[in-house]
């Protein structure tokens, strides 16, 4: 359980995982920052939902890097960083 770090994740429908960060907004620490990561049939990754929105260009770069490297932990760190820039 990573909830003490402000990260929670759970299996969603199909080949998807839902990740949710908290403690990113100092003014509202329980505010959720979430996305759903899908693993497609060809083993590539895509983000289907993202709230709050991360700029498309940023999200594309982060997901493309994940597809090239398969570095899931690095991807999660980059998503957290992108969410913190939305505060």
Buried (B, 14 or more C-beta within 10 A) or exposed (E): EEEEEBBBBEEBEEEBBBBBBBBBBEEEEEEBBBBBBBEEEEEEBBBEEBEEEBEEEBBEEBBEBBEEEEEEEEBBEBBBEBBEEEE
